[in-house]
């Protein structure tokens, strides 16, 4: 029998209001990079905004930024364009190459808002272009510990990001119940998947646990889609999000879909990474099955359902 492991490999997030921006819609429909971000999470956190009274351009490509959440103010953060805006490395592999063509970056106060910084970015010999940074992107880029960890309020799966959120009932429900001090965020998650142990045998192969062979499959393979379904159900049973109306009350080991997948793939347990490096990716829920440790890893042994979810990698799952 085998053990299935899941770990968040990549994540993208945006405030739900940006869902109606054409640029976001284009990205959801056209980006190949998002093709494997098949798990989505709606999360709530404290509303964070730019404190415009204390955001200003400094020297070269450096901008000083302060945030606010309610009456709380953050410290000053130095946003350095080349170091923090990772896509630049695709065009300028070294900072020296970037400096050779970069001319200026100036905060455009006339078009900047509390939720979006707008800059005039100029390269030598070129006209200035607008460059914008939404506050949710700023938080994740600089991995800022401000505004609280995101609470998971809904978990779902999709293979059509461009269609899924247009008429999503629970997204609309969550948005309609937002308090003035809350922010609703859509998190698109790409997981790595792996097997420990060889299906149909008792021989463990935990030296291959982190090979994550499944993530190399095409997304239209049934085994890949089954792995997404198993992951989605495990996340729902673990977090018990407030807006998931199904699969949150029945025991996980009695879930018909999970039972079918366990039989089909001869699975005895699941090891689940519930978070990713970075303050803004430390998901939680007041209803979660157990409180995690710093690793964010939990396990479920379907041979010992009385134990429920356990913190970390369950040693019992390492036994043949």
Buried (B, 14 or more C-beta within 10 A) or exposed (E): BBBBBBBBBBBBBBBBBBBEEEEBBEBBEEBEEBEBBBBBBBBBBBBBBBBBEBBBBEEEBBBBBBBBBEEEBBEEBEBBBBBBBEEBBEEBEEBEBBEEEBEBBBBBEEEBEBBBBBBBBBBEEEEBEEBBBBBBBBBBBBEBEBBBBBBBBBBBBBBEBBEBBEEBEBBEBBBEEEEEEEBBBBBBBBBBBBBBBBEEEEEBBBEBBEBBEBBEBEEEEEEBBBBBBBBBBBBBBBBBBBBBEEBBEEEBBEBEEBEEBBEEBEBBBBBBBBBBEBBBBBBBBEBBBEEBEEEBBBBBBBEBEEEBBBBEBBEBBBEE
